[in-house]
């Protein structure tokens, strides 16, 4: 007989991307931020977070940057610790 577990986490169609994003944070985010430098806290996002948002677009099957805001934001924002940039932040240097 199979065991059933009740999970309190939300199920999203892009749930597998969360483990990739966590691995990116653990292994590469420090390298990206130390190489490109830290941005001001008033801007809101570091370079590693912008790079991670771009990776999410293409790993989740998006074809343009606007897909973050139109299709992916409500699913990717379910993760409590990872922040995703909106499409307008990905254009602003």
KAGI-V199654 format. One record per pair of residues at least 4 apart in sequence whose C-alpha atoms are under 6 Angstrom apart, sorted by the first residue. I is the first residue (numbers start at 1). J is the second residue. Records with the same first field share a line. If there is no record, write none. Layout:
BEGIN
I->J / J
END
This chain:
BEGIN
12->75
23->27
24->28
25->29
29->48
30->34
31->35
32->48
33->37 / 38 / 48
39->46
53->84
55->59
56->60
57->62
58->62
62->67
65->87
66->87
67->71
68->72 / 73
69->73 / 86 / 87
72->76
73->77
85->89
END
